[in-house]
Amino acid sequence: MSHGKRASDRAYATLLDEIQSGALAPGTVLGEAEQAARLGVSRTPLREAIARLASHGLVTQVSPRVTTVSGIDADDIRAIFDVRRALEETAARLAARTADRSIFDALAEDFAATQTSGGPASDADAYYRLIGRFDAELDAAVDNDYLTSALRTVRTHLVRVRRLARDKPERLIASVAEHQLIARAIAAGDGDLAAHATHVHLHNALTSILDSLTTDSPEEPT
């Protein structure tokens, strides 16, 4: 890997993390000269990093040298979930045909254990690590680079959605049960049930997120 490529990857990773965490808020101007100096890279790798962010819809290029962090609102979240639903239901159905059943049996047991060890609200980080394992095993089972690439893009946006919506203990508990059912269905080779359980999970997740945005009234992106 060339030095320029490493610099571009480093700049991309830093900017992505700052956008997802909210350190770079929607509407923040990313001036080329300022960001290159701040990140310690030259302008060429910075441009490459910003182009990658733009391709994922995370930033908007206002001019050749000025970029702003993209906003995200309820309409964006609905659109993200439209795509997520199509991708994840397909992935669950495919995984039920091809997955190593023992892996998803084990995941189902881990989700069950989470419910009896204080619940996900007591350790949200552990919950999200388990979700990350589930996603990784789903991607591996599907073995379709096009599908998993699209899923990774959607998951990039979901980090921002999660931060805006905030975690509700009751929703995390329900999500664990929903993931357990999906994992059990995949392990059983039941594609219809896996897809349906995924559909129900995403419907519940979207409803909770939109309700959270309305009820908690977080700062609206501009």
VENKA-V968817 format. One line per field, one symbol per residue. ss: DSSP state (h for helix, s for strand, l for the rest). phi: phi as a letter, one per 40 degrees, with the letter a starting at -180 (. if undefined). burial: b if it has 24 or more other C-alpha atoms within 12 Angstrom, else e. Layout:
ss->???
phi->???
burial->???
//
This chain:
ss->llhhhhhhhhhhhhhhhhhhhlllllllssshhhhhhhhlllhhhhhhhhhhhhhlllsssssllssssllllhhhhhhhhhhhhhhhhhhhhhhhhhllhhhhhhhhhhhhhhhllllhhhlhhhhhhhhhhhhhhhhhhhllhhhhhhhhhhhhhhhhhhhhhlllhhhhhhhhhhhhhhhhhhhlllhhhhhhhhhhhhhhhhhhhhhhhhhhllllll
phi->.ccccccccccccccccccccgcbcdgccbcccccccccgbcccccccccccccccgcbbccadbbbbcccabdcccccccdcdcccccccccccccbcccccccccccccccccbbggcccaccccccccccdccccccccfbcccccccccccdcccccccccgcbdcccccccccccccccccccgcccccccccdcdcccccdcccccccccfcdccb
burial->eeeeeebbbbbbebbbeebbebebbbbbbbbbeebbeebebbbbbbbbbbbbbbebbbbbbeeeeebbbbbbbbeebbebbebbbebbbbbbbbbbbbbbbebbbebbbbbbebbeeebbbeebeebbebbeebbbbbbbbbeeeebbebbbbbbbbbbbbbbbbbbbeebbbbbbbbbbbbbbbbbbbbbebbbbbbbbbbeebbebbbeebeeeeeeeee
//
